[in-house]
Every structure is written in structure tokens, then in C-alpha cells.
Amino acid sequence: MKSAPTVATDPHVGGHRPVFHGWRIVAALAITQTVGYGTLYYAFAVLLQPMATTLHTSTTTVTGALTASILAGAVMAVPVGRWLDRHGGRALMTAGSAAATGLLVAWSQVSTVIQLYAVLIGIGLASAMVQYEAAFAVVVSWFDHGRRAKALLAITIVAGFASAIFLPLTGALVQRYGWQHALLVLAALHGLITVPLHGLVLRRPPYTPVAAKHRHPAARQAVVAAALRDGRFWALAVAFVAHGAAMTTMTVHLVGFLTSVGHPVTFAATIAGLLGVLSVTGRLVLTGAQRRIRTTTVVAAVYTVQATAALALLAAGGSRAGAIAGVIAFGLGFGISSLASPALLADRYGTVAYATIAGILTVPITLSRAGAPLGAAALHTAGGYVPVLTAVGVACLIAAAGIVVKASTPSPVPHASAARATVTATGTDNAYITKP
């Protein structure tokens, strides 16, 4: 006879009725991540040219505001991670959503380049409080190892359609109302959807007395310090930094490469658009394969396939079949790091200080994504697309090597013993009771 699943007891509903809020939180975050990325990030591409025209400046200058926004998000990564570990995501993500909504309104009113940069930097700071890294920290705290991958996958699959929804929506709004009024509509959508969902649905998981002991600030600091002394953490950092640089470079330069080898712009843009769809496919492949194969093995293999695909495009990208095959092979790994990173960090260092450790890792990754297109542009100026795609392939191989090194030894951090004690007492690795 099967025993009934054990679920968390929420003290806010009388302290006795079994309640598990995890999947409700996943549903809310899937929606808020879609709206957040659509309005705070993807809409920029549609607004770029109209803003440059209105502000009487170049698209390069306007694009610099987005780079400044991304860098501002990197500055916030560690403080946000520390807050999430200490207090959870409800207050932070609600405040971040409200701030982002106000900044979207302010964005619609800018009349100078300086104002644009100021607003976009503010959006970068607010985005760090509400986007993937914060959402993943909330999910990791709610789900045990067995269900964590499925929960993260659900969010990334839904949010993966943000560009497909908000690029055409923003385009239609700009065409009908102009870019400034379009931003006001997007601000209204963002505020009406994300603020109440973050404020009403998010909450911290209930903890057992044993788990509460390991949530003490000193315990978190010990785990963070041990992670930073762990060479495998830095191998993981190298892997994701290299991979992030390769993905950003390919995003920016793929259309240019395809047109340079003779393909029409419409064909090149359509094929490049497959990357977003294939990122969802890659995430599904990773989640399914994790049930039978180690995560590190799958990720390293996918990164190696991407390296091969990037180099193969140099040889076969001139034909339509070769271009399609190369982009498909490369695209399968396009969104894999967003799932692999939280899984590998939580599995190695537990969840006691997950958000802080993830925030530390986010800083160099974000910097690489911001700087990679500039470096690739310099390579292109010096030698065309051959050195650019070669660099992408080499970066993917470095990423694969970093993942393999990370997997080579067991975790040395002192959290391991605490984690085992928590598992013994609660039945999970997350410091609370949930379904086995």
C-alpha cells in the first residue's frame, strides 16, 4: 500500500492543514517572467530605431543604454542574492516589479540621451530584483532535487515565448500609437500583472527546527566561503562565462554571417529566429536526459555539439541546408545554461546560500555577455567572420571542459554534513518537508 505524500504545513492556514504552494508559485513566476522579459528587455529591439529618431542620435548610442542596463544588473546580483537567502523573494520581487513599472512610465517620457541612460540603468537595477536569477532562487528554496528540474523547466518554457509575444505586440503598439505611448501600455500590463502576482502568491517555504538552525547567517556565510574556496566553483564560472559570451556573440552576429556568405536577409533572419524556439527544445532535452544521465555529462555534450556546429558553419554555412543544420545544432544548447546553472549549484552547495552563490556567479557571466559583442566586432573588423565563429567554437569547448572539471570530484564544502542532517530530519535537501 502506497503511503500518502508528505507536504509542507503552512502555519498561515492554521498550522495543521497540508498545503504545498510550490506549483502555484511556479505558475505565477512563469507569467511574471514572460511579461518581465517581454517589456523590460525584448521590447527594446522594437523601440531602438524610433527612440534614436526622436532623440536625434544614432542607434549605437541608444544601444549603449541597454549595455549600461545590463551592467547595472550585474552590480545588483550579489546584494539581491543575499537578500533572497535571508528574506525570500516576496518583498523584493514585489518592490522590483513596482519600481520597474514606474521606470517604464519614465522611459516613455525621456527627451534626452542622458535621461534614457538614467532610466535604463534604473531598469537594469530593478530587473535584477525580478528576473530569472531571483525567480530561480525562489523555486530552488521550494523544491527538492527530484522536482526542482521540472519546476525550473516549466518557468523557462513559458518565459521562452516572451520574445514571440512581446516583439510583435510592441511593434503593433508602436505602429499605432508611437513608441512613447506604446511604453505606457507596456507599463500598464507590467504593473497590473507582475506586482499583484509577486505580492500575493510568493512566500517563503516553512522550515523545520533542524533546517532553521542551518539557515543561521553564520551557516550561510560558511557555505559561501567554502564555495569560493572550491576550485570546482571557479571551473563552473569559467564554463558559464565562456558559454554566455558565445551565446551573445552568436545572437548578435549570426544574421550578419549568414548574409555575408550569400543568403538573403529574410532567410538569415528567419533561421536566426529559430534560436529562441530551439532553446525550449534544448531545455526539454536536458530535463528528460537528467533522469538517466548525469547533468554535467549532458551539458558538456551539448556544449561540445555547439562548438562543432559553430565551426561547421564556416565550412557548410554557404548552403541553405548547411546553414539550417548548423543553426539547429547550435540552437539546441542556446537556453541550456539557464537550467543547468541552478541545478548544478543547488546540487553541489545545497540551498542554504544558493541565491548568494548564484549572484556571485551572475556577475562575471553578465559582464561577459555585455562585452562579448564588442570583442566579436573587433575580431570581425580584423578578419571577418572566420575568427568570430572560431572564437565562438573555442568558447563552447572551454565551457564543456569547465563542466567536466566541475564534475570530477565530490563537494568539499562543510554544508554537505548539514545537508545530510537536514535530509535525514526532513526527507529533503531543501530544509522543509515536501513530496518525496
N, C-alpha and C positions, 0 to 999 in steps of 0.2 A: 504494500500500500504506500502510495506516494505521500510524503509529508507536505503540508501546506507551506508555500513560500513565506519566508520571513521578510517583513518590510519595515521601513522606518516608522517609529511612532512620533508624531508631531505634537509637541507639547502645547501648541497653539489651538489644538482642537480637543482639549480635554485630557490629554496625556495618556489615552488608552486606546483610541481607535487607530488601527493600522492605516497609515497614509504614506504613499510614496509619490513625491512631487516631481521626480526626475524627468519623466517623459513630458509632463506639462511644461516644464522649463525648457526642454529641448524644442518643443513646438513653438514656444514664444521666441526663443533665440533664433530659430530658423527664419522666422518672419522678420525680426528686427535686423538680423544681419543682411538679409536681402534688401530691405529698404535702406539701411545704413550705407552699404556699399554702393547701391544704386544712386543715392542722392549725394553722398559725400565724396565719392571717388569717380564712378563711371560717368556721371553727368558732365564732368569737366571736359571730356573729349568733345562733346557736342557744343559746349559753351565756348570753347577755345577761340575759334575764329570770330564769332560775334563780339566777344569781350575785347579782343585785340582791335577790332574795328572801332568800337565805341570809345576805347581808351586811347586810340591813336598811337598804338605801339605795335611791336612785332609779336608774332606767335611765340617766338623764342623767349622773349621777356615774360610773356604770360605763363608759358610752360615752367619758367623758373619759380613761379609762385607755387606750383604743385610740388616741385622738388623741395622747396622750403617747408611745405606742409608735411611731407614725408619725413624730413629730418626732425621736425618738431615732434612728431610722433615717436621717434626713436628716443628723444630726450625724456619723454614721459614713461617709457616702457618699464624701467625699474621701479620708480615710485608707484606706478599703478599696480605692478606685481606685488609689492609689499603690502599695499592697502588690501588687495584681494585676499592675500593669505591671512591677514588679521581680521578683516571685517566682512568678507564676502562681496558679492557683486551688486547687490540691490541698490544701495545708496549711490555708489559710484556710477553705475551704468545709467541710473535714472537721471542723475545730475549731468552726466556727459551727454545724454540724449537731449535734455533741455537746453544745454549750452550749444550743442550743435544746431539745434533748431533755430535759436536766436542768431547764430552766426550765418546760417543760410539766408535769413532775412537781411542781415547786414551785408552779405555778399551781393544781394540784389541792388544795394544802394551805392556801391563803390563807384567813384568817378575818377580816381587816380590810381596809378600803378602802386604807389605806396599803400594806399588803402587796401588794394587787392592782396598784396603780400601780407599785410597785418591780419586780414580776415582769414586767409588760407592757412597761415601759421596757427591761428586760433582753432581752425577746423582740424588741423593735424593733432593738436593737443587733445581736443575733445574726442577725436577718432580713436586715439589710444585708449580711451576710457570705455569705449563701447564696441569695438570691432573684434575680430577673431580671437586675439590673444586673451582679452578679458572674457569673452564668451566661453572659450575653451577651458579657462581656469574654473569657471562656474561648473561646467559639465564634469570636469575631472573630479571635482570635490563631491559630486553626487553619485557617480557610477563606479562600480568595482571593475576589475580588469576584464571580466568576461563580457560586460555590456558597454564598456567605455567606447570601443571602436564603433559599435553600431550607433551610439548616440552622436558621436562626432561626425560620422558619415551622414546622418540624417540632416544635420545643420549644413554641412558643406555642399550636399547635393542640392538642397533648396536654394541656398545662397549662390550657388554656381550659376543660377539663372538671372542673377541681378543685372548683368550686362544685357542679356536678351530682353529683359523687361524695360529697363530704365534708359537704355540708349535710344530706342525708338520713341519711347514716351517723352523723353526730354526733347528729342528732335521735333516731335509734333507740337509740343508746347512752345518751343522757340519759334517755330514757323508761324504759329497762330498768334502768340502773344508777345514775342520778343524775349530775349534771354533774361531780362530783369524780372518780368512778370512770371516767366517760367520758374525761376528760382523761388518766388513767393509760393507758387503752387507746390513745388517740391518741399519747401519748408513746412507747409501745412500738412502734407502727407507724412513727413518725417515725425513731426511733433505729435500728431493725432495717433500714430501707430506705435512708435517706439517708446515714448515716455510712459504711457499707461501700462504697456506690457512689461517693461522693466520694473516699474514701480509696484505693480500689483502681483506679478507672477513670481519674480525671482525671490529666493530666500536661501538661507544657509541650511545645509543638512543638519539634522540633530545629531549630537555626538554622545558617545558613551563615556563614562568616567575615565576609562582607560585611555580612550582617544583624546579626551580633553587634556590629559597630562602631557601628551606628545604634541599638542597644539600650543604649548607654552612658548613665548618668544625665544627663550634660550634654546629650545629644541629646534625651532625653525632656523635660528642662526647657525646652529651646529650642522644642520643638513646643508645649508647654503655654503658654509665654509668648506665642508668636506667635498661638495660638488666642484667647487672652484679649484680644489687641490687635485681633483681626479683628472688624469690625463685624457681619459675617455670622454669627459665632457668637452674638452677642447677639440678632440677629434670630431665630435659631433658638431661643434661650432664651425670648424673648417668645412665639414661636409655641407651644412645648410647655407653657409655664406657663399661657397662656390656654386651651389645649385641655384640659390637665389639670383646671383649675378648672371648665370647662364639663362635663366628663365626670362629675366627682364631684358637682357640683350636680344634674345630671340623675339620677344614681343615687339620691341621697337624696330628691329631691323629685318624681320622676315619678309615683309612686303617689298622692301627695297631690294633685297637679294633676289626674290623671285622675278621682279620686273627687270633687274639687271641682266638676267640670263634669258630674257626674251618673252616672258609671259605677260599677257595683258594685265592692266591694273585690276580690272574686275575679277579676273581669275585669281590673281595673287591675294586680293583682299578676302575673297570667299574662302580660299584654302587657309589663310591665316585665321579666319574666324572659326575654323574647326578646333583650334586650340582650347577654347572655352568649353566646347562640348566634350572634347576628349579628356579634359581634366576631370569631369564627372565619371567618365568610363574608367580612368585610372584609379580613382578613389574606390570605385566598386571592386575593381580587380584586387587592390590592396586589401580591402576588408575581407573579401572572400578567401584570398590566399592565406591570410593570417591564421585561419583556422587549422591549416595543415603545415604551414611553413613559417619559420621564424620571420618576424617583421623585418629585421635587419637584412636577411637574405633576399627578401622580396624587393626591398627598397634599393639595395645595392645592384641587384639585377636590372631593375628598371632604369636606374641612373646609367648603367653601362649601355643599355639599349639606346638611351638618348644620346650618349656620346657617339655611338656608331651611326645613329641617324643623322646627327649634325654633320659628321664627316662625309657620310654618303651623299648628302645633298650637294656637296661640292662636285661630286662626280656625276650624279644622276639627276640633279635638280633641274636641268635644262629641259627634260621631257615632262609632260603632264603626269604621266604615270609615276615617274621617279619623284616628282615634287609631292604628289599626293601621298605616296608610300612613306617618304621621308618625314613629312609633317605628321602623319598618323602615328608613326613610331615614336617621334619626339613628343607628340602631344599626350601620349598615354602617361607620361610622368609629369605633366605640367602642373597638376594640382596635388601631387602625392605628398609633398613635404608638409602641407598644412595638416594632414592627418598623421603622418609619420612622426613629426616633432613632438606633439603632446603624448603620443603613445610611448615613444622611446624615453622621454623624460620621466613620465609617471612610472613606467615600469622599472627604471633604474634608480630613481631617487624618491619614489613614493609621492604622496600628495600633501604632506605636511607643509612644504615650502615650494610647491610646484609653481605657483604664479610668479614668485620672486625669481626662481631659476629660469623660468621661461622668459621673463622680462629681460634678464641679463643676456640671454641668448638672442633676443629680438634686436638688441642694439646693433651688433655688427652685421646681422642679416639685413636690417633696414638700410644701413649705410652702404652696403654692397649693392643693394637694389637701386639706391639713389645714384651711386657713382658709376655703375657698370655701363649704362648707355653712353656716358661721356667718354669712358675709356674705349668703348667699341667704336664710337665715332672717330676717335683719334686713330685707331687701327685702320678703319676704313679709309681715312684720308691718306694714310701712309701706304696702304697696299691693297685696297679694295675689300671685297667680302671674303676672300680666302682666309686672311688672318682672323677675321671676325668669327667665322664659323669654326675655324680651327680652335680658337680660344674657347668657344662655347663647348666644343667636344672635350677639350682638355679639362675644363672646369667640371664637367659632368663626371669624368673619370676620377678627378680629385675627390668629388663628392662621394662616389662609390667607395673609394679607398678609405675615406673617413668613416663611413658607416661600417665597413668591415673591421677597422681598428676598434671602433666603439664596441663591437660585439665580441671582441676577443677575450675579455675577462669579466668575471662577476663583479658586481658593485662593491667597492671597498668602503662606502660611506657608513658612519655609525647608525644612520637611520635604519639600516637593514634589520638590526635586532629589535628596534622599536616597532618596525613594521610587522615583524613576526609576532610580537606580543599582541599587537592590535588585531592581527588576523585571527590569532588564537581566541581572543576575547570576543570579537565581534563577527567573525566569519567573513570579513572583507579586508581589502588592503586600503580602504579609504577612511577609516576611523568612524564608521557608522554602520548600522545594520541595513542591508538591502536584500534584494532577491539573490539567492546563491547562483 
